[in-house]
Amino acid sequence: MKFNLNLKWPAVGRKTATALCALLCLLLALTLAGCTGKAEKPAMVVNDVAVPQGVLNYYINYGKDYLASYGIDINDAETGAQYMSLIEEQGVDIVTEIAVVRSLAKEAGLTVAPEQVTENLQTEKSYFTDDAAWQEWLTTYQLTEDDVKWILEYQLLSDALFDYVNQDLTMTDEEVAAIYNAAPADYDTYRFGHILITPDGDDDAAWAAALQTANEALAKINDGSATFEELAAQYNPDSTQATGGDLGQYVSQNASPYVEEFSQAAFALNEIGQVSAAPVRSSFGYHLIKLLDKKSGLENARDAIIDAQLGEARTAKYNDYLNEAVANAVVSQEYQRQYVVENNAENGQNGENDTNTTNTTDNN
């Protein structure tokens, strides 16, 4: 089950023009106790921004899952409390930064359209098989739908704040146009689908049979007796069987990840929905290729060009701005730590570093 909030661990809120557009879909199943669903006291208040408890729960439990993916047992009697203390501390740091971003955006007069938040929420929910699966996810993660919307709104505000901070560090239309016009193939992007017929063996007969099957599939597409997507589901041996052949990424001609034979035929397609006129042979088999979408022109390339030219400088400027704000943040309601590890070496216990937990009650 997927969740695609584009959230990073531990340094969320550091936006580059491409990082938050590509991203991030990165969060898998986390381990959390059930959610009561009732209104809760904020986890903490930073710069007058109340951080929902569910949001902090999310980051703390993502930290648990992150460590578990490396084989670390957070329930270990000797080291578990130390790891949980670290996870909790980093979770607090993350939501503190998020709260600061929201407060800075408010000070700058930045807002986001509720419709955009709703649209993004629907995108997140689309990764689940049905509403019951979505509700189960919320319960497992101890989140409410409002918590998710709060995070999604933050992401949009973070983007807007990044642009606001860097509004004087940009390029003129003429400068952008000159770079695009010099090499449009570097910036125009395309998304393709394929039907792949793999030969049942390496001999000539196997390849001939695969070609015959590919031609038969192409004929069905051309006469309307079958759709491209239906045939991809029937023949494809890879994960695109479940996506109707959609390869799922936008690529440019000058940075194509596909084999040469495939790329040459794919980028020769001009119209969205167009299918290659003949099967294309590669080392994998015979492909039928469909142009699913394309993003071309100067306006489409603008952000990518500016990021390529000024991305590092813009990111550094934003990070300096945000780090200073975080350092000066006013926390009017502290988070009540559940895991705190103390170093007892200074108490003279044989000069060794012993650790004890002052509170090991996990309310998450």
N, C-alpha and C positions, 0 to 999 in steps of 0.2 A: 504494500500500500504506500502510495506516495503522498508527500506533502511538499509543496513547492514555494515556501515563503521566502526563498532567497536569503535566508538568515545564515550568518557565518559564526563560527566559534573560534576564538572568543571575540574577535574584533569586528563586530557589526557596526554599521554606521559610517564606515570609511568607504565612501562612494567614489568610484571612477566612472567615467561615462560608459565604459563597456561592462564593468563588473556587475552592475545591477541590471544590465539589459541581457546578459547572457546567463548568466548564472546559474546561479546559483541553484538546482532543485535537489535539495541535497538531504533532506531529513527523512530518516526511515523510522521504524517503530521504536518508541522510547518506552521505558518502564516507569509507570506512575500509578499511584493509587486512584481510586474512583473520585469523581467530582461531585460535590453536594449540589451544585447548580444554584445556590443562593448567593445573594450579594455579600461580598466580603470586605473587610477592612483593607485598604491599600497595603501593598507589601512595604512601600516606602513612599515618601514625598520628597521630590527633588525640584528645586526652583519652582515650587508651587504646582508641579505636575505630579498627580497621584498615579503611581504605577500599580496596575491591577495585579493581584496575587497570582492569578493564572499565568500572566506573562512571565513572571519570575520563575514559576514552576516549570514552565516550558524550557527555559534556558538551563536551569539546574538539572533537569532530567535529560536534556540533550547531552549535557556534560557526562552524566552517568553512562549513557549509551556510547558516547565517544570513547570513554575509557574502556568500556566493555568490549568494544570492537578491537582493542589491542590486547585483549585477554586479561585485563586488570579486574580483579574481584573487589568491588567496593564494599562487600560484606565481610571481607577478611577481618578477623578479630584483631590482627596486629596493625594492618595498614589501612583498613577501610575508612576509619574516621579521618585519617590524614587526607585521603583522597576526597572525601566528602567535604572537608573543610575547604580544600582548594576549589572544588567545583562550585560550592556555595559562594565563595569569595568572587570567583570570576563571573558567576551569574549576576551578582550584585553590581559588579563593575559594568557589565553589559547594559543592564536596565538603567543604571545611572546615566550612561552615555545616551541611551535612547531618550530618557526624560530631558536631558540637556538639549538634544536636537529639537525636541518638540517645543521647548521653551524658547529657543533661539528663533525657530520658525515663527512662533507667535509674535515675538518682538519685531521681527522683520515684516510682519503683516502678511505672511504666506499662508495660504489655505489650499485645500484640495477639494475637488468636487465630490460630494457624497456618491454620485453616480459612478465615479471611477473606483471608489472603494468597493462598492457593491459589485461592479464588474470584476474586479480582482478577486473578490470573495467567491464569486461564481466559478471563476477559473480554478481556484483551489479546490472547491467542492467537486469539480468535474473529474478530479483524479481518483475519486472514490466511486465504487460500483453503484451505490445508491445512498439515499439519505440515512438509512440505518447504519451503514458503514461509517459515514461522516460523524454521526452522533456517537458511535462507539469510539471513534478516534478522539473526539472531544472528551469523553468520559475517561478514557485511558490516560490522556495527557493532562487531565485535570484543568482543561480550558473550557471557556464558554465561547460561543460564536462572537460575542462582543470583544473578547480578548483577541481573537484572530483579526477582527476588523481594526482593533487598536494598533496592532502590529503593522497591518497593511497600510493604514493611514500614516504611520510613522515612516514607512518606506517611501511613500510618495512625498512626504514633507522633507525627508532627507535629500531626495533628488532635487527638489525645488530649492532647498537651502544650499546645496552644492553649487547650483547655477547662480544663485544670488551672491554667494561669496566670490564667485569667479566671473562676475558680470563684466569686469574691466580687463579680464585676462581671456581674450577671445580673438577671433579673426574676422576680418572684413569679408563681405560677400565676394568681393573680387579676388581675395586671396584664396578662399575656399574653392571658387570656381576654377581658378588657374590650376590648382592641384588636381581637381577632379577631371578636368578636360584633358590633362596630360596623360592620365591613365585610368579611364573609367572602368576598365576590367578589374582594377584593384578593389573597386568599391561596389559595383553592381552585384547583387547577390541573388541566388536562385535556389529553389527547393525542388528536389526531384523525387519521383517514385520509380520503383522498378519491379518487374516480374523477372525472376531468375529461374531459368531451367538448367539444372545441373546434369551433366552426363553421368550415366550409370556405368562408369569405367573410363579408362584413358585411351581406349583404342578408337580407331576411326569410326567404327560402327556405332559406338556409344555417342560420339559427338554428332554423327549424322542423325541419330534418333532424337537427340536433344534439339537439334535445329528444326527437325520436322515438328516436334511438339511446340516449339516457340512460334513457328509459322502458323500452326493451327490456332494457337492462342491469339495471335495478332489478327487472324481472319475473324475470329469471334468478336474481338473488340471492334473491328471495322464494320461488321455487318450488324452489330448491336445485339447479338445473341448472348453476350456476356460482358460484364464491365471489367475494366482494368483492375479494380479493387477486388472483385470476386476471384479473378484468376490469380492475383497476388496471394490471396488467402489460400488458394488451392495448391499453388506450386512453390511458393517461396520457402526455402529451408532455414531462413534466419528469422530474427525478431520482427521483421517487417511483415511477416505473415499476419500478424495481429493488427497492423496499421494500414492495411490495404496497399502495401508496398511503399508507403511514405517513409523516406529515409530520414526525415525528421530534423534536418538542419539546413540553414541557409549557407551557401558557399559561393565564393567568387571564383571566376575563371582562372585567375592567376594564383589562387591558393586552394585549388581543388584537392580534396583528400582522396578522390577516387582514382582508380587505375586509368592509364592514358586512353585506352580504347573507349571506356565508359565516358570519360570527360569530353572527349572529342565529339561523340555523338550527342551527349546531353546538352552541351552548350551550343550546339547547332540548332536546337529547338527554339522557336521564336514566340509562339503563342501559348498562353496558359491553357492547359488541357491537351496540348499536342502530344502525340505519341510517336516515337521513332518509327520511320517508314519500314524498317527491316530489323530483324534481331541483330544485336551487337555482341560479338564474341569477345570474351575476356578469359583470363586464366580460371575464372570461377564457373563459366558456363555461358549460356546465351541470355542476354538481357533484352527486355522491352522497357524502354525508358519513357517516362511521362513528365512533362514540365508542370509542376503543381502550382508554383507561384514564383514571382520575381519582384525584386525591389530595385529599381534602377532610377537614375537621375540624380541631379545635384542635391535636391532636398533630402533624399534618402541617405546620401553619403555625408551630409554635413557633420553630424555628430561624430562619425567615425574619423573623418578628416581632422576635426578639431582635437579629438582625443589623441590621435596619432601624433599630432604636432605639439600639443600643449598638455597632454594627459598627465605627465609626471609633475609638471609645474603646478597644474590645477589641483592635483591630489595633495601635493605637499602644502599648498596654501590652505586648502580646506582642513587638512589634518592639524596644522598649526593653530588655526582658528578654533577648531573643536577641542583640541587638547587644552588650550588655555581656558576655554569655557568650562570644561570638566574640572580642571584644577580649582576653579573659583566657584564651583557649584555650591548652593546652599541646601543642605539636607535638613529639612524641618521635621521629618519623621524617619528615624533610622530603621533599617531592617533588623528584626530580632533574630540574630544568628542562631541556627540550630546545631551547627557543628563548629566548634572552636578547639584548636589544638594548641596546647601550651608547651613551651620549651622549658624543661625543668633543670637544664644543665647548670643554670646560674644558681640553683639551690644547693649545689655542691654534691650531687649524687654521683660520686666517683668520676666526675668530669665527663660523663656520657650524656648524650642528648636523648632523653626519654620524652615520650609524648603521652599526654592524657587528654581525654575529651572533657571539656567542662559541661557540654550538653550534647547528648547524642540522640535526642528525640527527633526523628525525621517526620515532620508534619506534611511532607509532600507525598 
